[in-house]
């Protein structure tokens, strides 16, 4: 077994991504279909996340939309006017396309970090020979990163990977070296292989091994970080330079604030009372509907709302009700099921 690196939480330092100082070294993961502007605004208001990220975008799709005068991708809603720091993650397998979009993000959108996705296991992306498919081609990854780094400089370019495509082909150490050699400013490692999707338990031992063997490349650990205590343990036991919180924060955007307090050795803020949780859910709903209209907005809110019910009495019934909601009235009626005694004013 690999000897675990030790870094007391009290000595956790800000994460350096090129010229960017990320403090606290807690990153909000880019999640397609979830981390849009409405969610990011809530996360910013609670605090604790040192770097936020948009939803992942398709580089080819970006070029096609802008070239066709259709405007920026929907997943970049609000990016140009949003507070910084902010990262945008993109995927593709063509170095020139990625470089073109990276340059636009860096100099027209003025994002803080351009992130390259080499970890997504979704079939439509891997069948396009992108995302986690590229973990089997470190040389090609190196070529992509080198081209994007050159196009975006001095804006830092980072990468996100999984441990490999399958358990029989764990390639993360080799890939990490290719990422560092290509000039990336940091690497995020999700502790599962692509074939596992989100099943099983994240392998933090291998993340720690990558940290030990990755030279000077900052390593951000990702996977199963659903409590402040686990965030502290990631630094203390595995020696990572930063952590990335993903699915656990979708219904608990205050988790970043709790984790940041734990890293400082401060008292961890308690879970918000039901009235506050209800207010956050309703705010999320309101902003999505204002952006996309009632019909589409309520449908989009189905996936978000289900996360807020996790662990609450009546969660199953709530999910069933919200999954068929089509109007604001039906959605709000479902919210009353999960927060029946948490009445607050909703303007």
LUMKOLDO-585975 format. One record per residue (C-alpha): residue in three letters; chain; x, y, z. Coordinates in steps of 0.25 Angstrom, whole numbers, plus 2048, in hexadecimal, padded with zeros to 3 digits. Layout:
BEGIN
<"ala", "A", <X, Y, Z>>
...
***
This chain:
BEGIN
<"unk", "A", <800, 800, 800>>
<"unk", "A", <805, 80E, 7FD>>
<"unk", "A", <809, 816, 808>>
<"unk", "A", <7FF, 821, 80A>>
<"unk", "A", <804, 82F, 809>>
<"unk", "A", <801, 838, 815>>
<"unk", "A", <7FE, 846, 815>>
<"unk", "A", <7F6, 84B, 822>>
<"unk", "A", <7EA, 853, 81E>>
<"unk", "A", <7EF, 85F, 826>>
<"unk", "A", <7FB, 860, 81C>>
<"unk", "A", <7F2, 85F, 80F>>
<"unk", "A", <7F7, 86A, 806>>
<"unk", "A", <7F0, 871, 7FB>>
<"unk", "A", <7F0, 86A, 7EE>>
<"unk", "A", <7F9, 870, 7E3>>
<"unk", "A", <7F4, 86E, 7D4>>
<"unk", "A", <7FE, 876, 7CC>>
<"unk", "A", <7FC, 884, 7D1>>
<"unk", "A", <7EF, 882, 7D7>>
<"unk", "A", <7EE, 880, 7E6>>
<"unk", "A", <7E3, 877, 7EB>>
<"unk", "A", <7DF, 879, 7F9>>
<"unk", "A", <7D9, 871, 7FF>>
<"unk", "A", <7DF, 866, 7F6>>
<"unk", "A", <7D0, 860, 7F4>>
<"unk", "A", <7CB, 860, 7E6>>
<"unk", "A", <7BD, 85E, 7E2>>
<"unk", "A", <7BC, 853, 7D7>>
<"unk", "A", <7B7, 856, 7C9>>
<"unk", "A", <7AA, 84E, 7C7>>
<"unk", "A", <7A3, 84E, 7BA>>
<"unk", "A", <794, 851, 7BC>>
<"unk", "A", <796, 856, 7CA>>
<"unk", "A", <7A1, 860, 7CD>>
<"unk", "A", <79A, 86C, 7C5>>
<"unk", "A", <79A, 87A, 7CA>>
<"unk", "A", <78E, 878, 7D3>>
<"unk", "A", <796, 86E, 7DB>>
<"unk", "A", <7A3, 875, 7DB>>
<"unk", "A", <79C, 882, 7E1>>
<"unk", "A", <797, 87A, 7EC>>
<"unk", "A", <7A5, 873, 7EF>>
<"unk", "A", <7AB, 881, 7EE>>
<"unk", "A", <7A2, 887, 7F8>>
<"unk", "A", <7A5, 87C, 802>>
<"unk", "A", <7B4, 87D, 800>>
<"unk", "A", <7BF, 873, 802>>
<"unk", "A", <7C1, 86F, 7F4>>
<"unk", "A", <7CF, 875, 7EF>>
<"unk", "A", <7CC, 872, 7E0>>
<"unk", "A", <7BF, 870, 7D9>>
<"unk", "A", <7BC, 86A, 7CC>>
<"unk", "A", <7B2, 86A, 7C1>>
<"unk", "A", <7AB, 85E, 7BB>>
<"unk", "A", <7B4, 856, 7B1>>
<"unk", "A", <7B3, 85B, 7A3>>
<"unk", "A", <7B6, 855, 795>>
<"unk", "A", <7C1, 85C, 78E>>
<"unk", "A", <7BB, 858, 780>>
<"unk", "A", <7AE, 85D, 785>>
<"unk", "A", <7B3, 86A, 789>>
<"unk", "A", <7BA, 86C, 77C>>
<"unk", "A", <7AD, 868, 774>>
<"unk", "A", <7A4, 871, 77C>>
<"unk", "A", <7AD, 87E, 77B>>
<"unk", "A", <7B0, 87B, 76D>>
<"unk", "A", <7A2, 87A, 76A>>
<"unk", "A", <79F, 887, 771>>
<"unk", "A", <796, 880, 77B>>
<"unk", "A", <79E, 886, 787>>
<"unk", "A", <7A5, 87F, 792>>
<"unk", "A", <7A1, 871, 797>>
<"unk", "A", <796, 871, 7A1>>
<"unk", "A", <79F, 86B, 7AB>>
<"unk", "A", <7A7, 878, 7AC>>
<"unk", "A", <79B, 87F, 7B1>>
<"unk", "A", <7A0, 88B, 7B9>>
<"unk", "A", <7AF, 889, 7B8>>
<"unk", "A", <7B3, 896, 7B2>>
<"unk", "A", <7AD, 89E, 7BE>>
<"unk", "A", <7AF, 894, 7C9>>
<"unk", "A", <7B9, 897, 7D4>>
<"unk", "A", <7C7, 890, 7D3>>
<"unk", "A", <7CE, 887, 7D5>>
<"unk", "A", <7C6, 87D, 7CC>>
<"unk", "A", <7CA, 871, 7C4>>
<"unk", "A", <7C4, 86C, 7B7>>
<"unk", "A", <7C6, 85D, 7B3>>
<"unk", "A", <7C6, 859, 7A5>>
<"unk", "A", <7C7, 84B, 79D>>
<"unk", "A", <7CB, 847, 790>>
<"unk", "A", <7D6, 83F, 789>>
<"unk", "A", <7DB, 849, 77F>>
<"unk", "A", <7E7, 852, 784>>
<"unk", "A", <7E4, 85D, 77A>>
<"unk", "A", <7D5, 85E, 77E>>
<"unk", "A", <7D8, 85E, 78D>>
<"unk", "A", <7E3, 868, 78B>>
<"unk", "A", <7D9, 871, 783>>
<"unk", "A", <7CF, 870, 78E>>
<"unk", "A", <7D9, 871, 799>>
<"unk", "A", <7DE, 87E, 793>>
<"unk", "A", <7D0, 884, 793>>
<"unk", "A", <7CD, 880, 7A1>>
<"unk", "A", <7DA, 886, 7A6>>
<"unk", "A", <7DA, 893, 79E>>
<"unk", "A", <7CC, 896, 79B>>
<"unk", "A", <7C5, 890, 7A7>>
<"unk", "A", <7D1, 893, 7B0>>
<"unk", "A", <7CF, 886, 7B8>>
<"unk", "A", <7D9, 883, 7C3>>
<"unk", "A", <7DC, 875, 7BF>>
<"unk", "A", <7D9, 86C, 7B3>>
<"unk", "A", <7D7, 85E, 7B6>>
<"unk", "A", <7D8, 852, 7AD>>
<"unk", "A", <7CF, 846, 7B0>>
<"unk", "A", <7D6, 838, 7AE>>
<"unk", "A", <7CD, 831, 7B8>>
<"unk", "A", <7BF, 831, 7B3>>
<"unk", "A", <7BA, 823, 7B2>>
<"unk", "A", <7AD, 826, 7AB>>
<"unk", "A", <7AB, 81E, 79E>>
<"unk", "A", <7A8, 829, 794>>
<"unk", "A", <7B5, 82F, 798>>
<"unk", "A", <7BE, 823, 799>>
<"unk", "A", <7B8, 81E, 78B>>
<"unk", "A", <7BD, 82C, 786>>
<"unk", "A", <7CB, 827, 78B>>
<"unk", "A", <7CB, 832, 795>>
<"unk", "A", <7CA, 833, 7A4>>
<"unk", "A", <7CF, 826, 7AB>>
<"unk", "A", <7D1, 820, 79E>>
<"unk", "A", <7DE, 828, 79D>>
<"unk", "A", <7E4, 822, 7AA>>
<"unk", "A", <7E9, 817, 7A1>>
<"unk", "A", <7F0, 820, 798>>
<"unk", "A", <7FA, 829, 7A1>>
<"unk", "A", <802, 82E, 795>>
<"unk", "A", <7F5, 833, 78F>>
<"unk", "A", <7F1, 83A, 79C>>
<"unk", "A", <7FF, 840, 79D>>
<"unk", "A", <7FE, 846, 78F>>
<"unk", "A", <7F0, 84C, 792>>
<"unk", "A", <7F4, 852, 79F>>
<"unk", "A", <801, 858, 799>>
<"unk", "A", <7F9, 85E, 78E>>
<"unk", "A", <7EE, 864, 798>>
<"unk", "A", <7F9, 869, 7A2>>
<"unk", "A", <800, 871, 797>>
<"unk", "A", <7F3, 877, 792>>
<"unk", "A", <7EE, 87B, 7A0>>
<"unk", "A", <7FB, 880, 7A6>>
<"unk", "A", <7FC, 887, 7B0>>
<"unk", "A", <7EE, 881, 7B4>>
<"unk", "A", <7F1, 874, 7BB>>
<"unk", "A", <7EC, 867, 7B5>>
<"unk", "A", <7E8, 85B, 7BD>>
<"unk", "A", <7E3, 84D, 7BB>>
<"unk", "A", <7DA, 843, 7C1>>
<"unk", "A", <7DC, 834, 7C0>>
<"unk", "A", <7D7, 827, 7C6>>
<"unk", "A", <7E0, 81C, 7CA>>
<"unk", "A", <7DF, 815, 7BD>>
<"unk", "A", <7D5, 80F, 7B4>>
<"unk", "A", <7D4, 801, 7BB>>
<"unk", "A", <7D9, 7FB, 7C8>>
<"unk", "A", <7E2, 7F3, 7BF>>
<"unk", "A", <7E8, 7FF, 7B9>>
<"unk", "A", <7EB, 809, 7C4>>
<"unk", "A", <7F3, 814, 7BC>>
<"unk", "A", <7F2, 820, 7C5>>
<"unk", "A", <801, 821, 7CA>>
<"unk", "A", <805, 820, 7BB>>
<"unk", "A", <7FA, 82A, 7B7>>
<"unk", "A", <7FE, 834, 7C2>>
<"unk", "A", <80C, 834, 7BD>>
<"unk", "A", <808, 837, 7AF>>
<"unk", "A", <7FF, 842, 7B5>>
<"unk", "A", <80A, 849, 7BD>>
<"unk", "A", <814, 847, 7B1>>
<"unk", "A", <80A, 84E, 7A8>>
<"unk", "A", <80A, 85B, 7B1>>
<"unk", "A", <7FC, 85A, 7B8>>
<"unk", "A", <7FB, 862, 7C5>>
<"unk", "A", <7F4, 857, 7CD>>
<"unk", "A", <7ED, 84A, 7CC>>
<"unk", "A", <7E0, 845, 7D2>>
<"unk", "A", <7DF, 836, 7D5>>
<"unk", "A", <7D2, 82F, 7D7>>
<"unk", "A", <7D5, 822, 7DF>>
<"unk", "A", <7CD, 819, 7D6>>
<"unk", "A", <7CF, 813, 7C8>>
<"unk", "A", <7C6, 816, 7BD>>
<"unk", "A", <7BF, 809, 7BC>>
<"unk", "A", <7BA, 80B, 7CB>>
<"unk", "A", <7B3, 818, 7C8>>
<"unk", "A", <7AF, 81C, 7D7>>
<"unk", "A", <7AE, 80D, 7DC>>
<"unk", "A", <7B6, 808, 7E8>>
<"unk", "A", <7C0, 810, 7F0>>
<"unk", "A", <7CA, 81B, 7EB>>
<"unk", "A", <7D8, 815, 7EC>>
<"unk", "A", <7E0, 820, 7F3>>
<"unk", "A", <7EC, 817, 7F5>>
<"unk", "A", <7EF, 818, 7E6>>
<"unk", "A", <7EC, 827, 7E7>>
<"unk", "A", <7F7, 828, 7F1>>
<"unk", "A", <801, 820, 7E9>>
<"unk", "A", <7FE, 82A, 7DD>>
<"unk", "A", <802, 835, 7E7>>
<"unk", "A", <80F, 82F, 7EB>>
<"unk", "A", <813, 82B, 7DD>>
<"unk", "A", <80E, 838, 7D5>>
<"unk", "A", <81A, 841, 7D8>>
<"unk", "A", <816, 84F, 7DA>>
<"unk", "A", <808, 84E, 7D4>>
<"unk", "A", <7FD, 853, 7DD>>
<"unk", "A", <7F3, 847, 7E0>>
<"unk", "A", <7E5, 849, 7E3>>
<"unk", "A", <7DD, 83D, 7E8>>
<"unk", "A", <7CF, 83A, 7E5>>
<"unk", "A", <7C5, 82F, 7E9>>
<"unk", "A", <7BC, 82C, 7F4>>
<"unk", "A", <7BE, 83A, 7FC>>
<"unk", "A", <7B1, 83B, 802>>
<"unk", "A", <7B5, 841, 810>>
<"unk", "A", <7BE, 84B, 816>>
<"unk", "A", <7C5, 840, 81D>>
<"unk", "A", <7C8, 838, 810>>
<"unk", "A", <7CE, 845, 80A>>
<"unk", "A", <7D7, 847, 816>>
<"unk", "A", <7DB, 838, 815>>
<"unk", "A", <7DF, 83A, 806>>
<"unk", "A", <7E9, 844, 80A>>
<"unk", "A", <7EE, 83D, 817>>
<"unk", "A", <7EF, 82F, 811>>
<"unk", "A", <7F1, 830, 803>>
<"unk", "A", <7F9, 83D, 801>>
<"unk", "A", <7F2, 843, 7F6>>
<"unk", "A", <7F3, 852, 7F2>>
<"unk", "A", <7E5, 854, 7F1>>
<"unk", "A", <7D7, 84D, 7F1>>
<"unk", "A", <7CB, 84E, 7E7>>
<"unk", "A", <7BD, 84C, 7ED>>
<"unk", "A", <7B3, 847, 7E3>>
<"unk", "A", <7A5, 840, 7E4>>
<"unk", "A", <7A5, 841, 7F3>>
<"unk", "A", <7A3, 850, 7F2>>
<"unk", "A", <798, 850, 7E8>>
<"unk", "A", <78D, 850, 7F3>>
<"unk", "A", <797, 855, 7FE>>
<"unk", "A", <79D, 862, 7F8>>
<"unk", "A", <7A1, 866, 806>>
<"unk", "A", <7AB, 85A, 807>>
<"unk", "A", <7B6, 862, 801>>
<"unk", "A", <7B5, 86C, 80D>>
<"unk", "A", <7B5, 860, 817>>
<"unk", "A", <7C1, 85A, 810>>
<"unk", "A", <7C9, 868, 810>>
<"unk", "A", <7C6, 869, 81F>>
<"unk", "A", <7CB, 85B, 822>>
<"unk", "A", <7D8, 85E, 81B>>
<"unk", "A", <7DA, 86A, 823>>
<"unk", "A", <7D7, 863, 830>>
<"unk", "A", <7CB, 86B, 833>>
<"unk", "A", <7BE, 866, 837>>
<"unk", "A", <7B6, 860, 82C>>
<"unk", "A", <7A9, 868, 829>>
<"unk", "A", <79D, 85E, 82B>>
<"unk", "A", <794, 85A, 820>>
<"unk", "A", <78A, 866, 81D>>
<"unk", "A", <77C, 865, 823>>
<"unk", "A", <771, 85F, 81A>>
<"unk", "A", <76C, 86D, 818>>
<"unk", "A", <779, 872, 812>>
<"unk", "A", <77A, 865, 80A>>
<"unk", "A", <76D, 867, 804>>
<"unk", "A", <770, 876, 801>>
<"unk", "A", <77C, 871, 7F9>>
<"unk", "A", <775, 867, 7F1>>
<"unk", "A", <76A, 871, 7EE>>
<"unk", "A", <775, 87C, 7EA>>
<"unk", "A", <77B, 871, 7E1>>
<"unk", "A", <76E, 86F, 7DA>>
<"unk", "A", <76B, 87D, 7D9>>
<"unk", "A", <778, 880, 7D2>>
<"unk", "A", <777, 874, 7C8>>
<"unk", "A", <768, 878, 7C4>>
<"unk", "A", <76C, 887, 7C2>>
<"unk", "A", <777, 882, 7B9>>
<"unk", "A", <770, 877, 7B1>>
<"unk", "A", <761, 87A, 7B3>>
<"unk", "A", <757, 872, 7BB>>
<"unk", "A", <755, 866, 7B2>>
<"unk", "A", <764, 863, 7B0>>
<"unk", "A", <769, 868, 7BD>>
<"unk", "A", <760, 85F, 7C5>>
<"unk", "A", <765, 853, 7BD>>
<"unk", "A", <773, 857, 7C0>>
<"unk", "A", <770, 859, 7CE>>
<"unk", "A", <76C, 84A, 7D0>>
<"unk", "A", <77A, 846, 7D0>>
<"unk", "A", <77F, 851, 7D9>>
<"unk", "A", <774, 84F, 7E3>>
<"unk", "A", <776, 840, 7E5>>
<"unk", "A", <783, 843, 7EC>>
<"unk", "A", <77E, 84D, 7F6>>
<"unk", "A", <775, 841, 7FB>>
<"unk", "A", <780, 838, 7FF>>
<"unk", "A", <77F, 832, 80D>>
<"unk", "A", <772, 839, 810>>
<"unk", "A", <765, 832, 814>>
<"unk", "A", <75C, 831, 808>>
<"unk", "A", <767, 832, 7FE>>
<"unk", "A", <762, 826, 7F5>>
<"unk", "A", <754, 82C, 7F4>>
<"unk", "A", <75A, 83A, 7F1>>
<"unk", "A", <762, 835, 7E6>>
<"unk", "A", <757, 82E, 7E0>>
<"unk", "A", <74E, 83A, 7E0>>
<"unk", "A", <759, 844, 7DB>>
<"unk", "A", <75D, 83A, 7D0>>
<"unk", "A", <74F, 83D, 7C9>>
<"unk", "A", <74E, 84C, 7CD>>
<"unk", "A", <74B, 854, 7C1>>
<"unk", "A", <747, 862, 7C7>>
<"unk", "A", <74C, 86B, 7D2>>
<"unk", "A", <73F, 867, 7DA>>
<"unk", "A", <742, 858, 7D9>>
<"unk", "A", <751, 85A, 7DC>>
<"unk", "A", <74E, 863, 7E9>>
<"unk", "A", <743, 859, 7ED>>
<"unk", "A", <74E, 84E, 7ED>>
<"unk", "A", <757, 857, 7F5>>
<"unk", "A", <74D, 858, 800>>
<"unk", "A", <74D, 848, 801>>
<"unk", "A", <75C, 849, 805>>
<"unk", "A", <75C, 855, 80D>>
<"unk", "A", <74E, 856, 813>>
<"unk", "A", <752, 85D, 81F>>
<"unk", "A", <75C, 867, 81A>>
<"unk", "A", <754, 872, 815>>
<"unk", "A", <75B, 87E, 810>>
<"unk", "A", <757, 88A, 807>>
<"unk", "A", <75A, 887, 7F9>>
<"unk", "A", <759, 893, 7F0>>
***
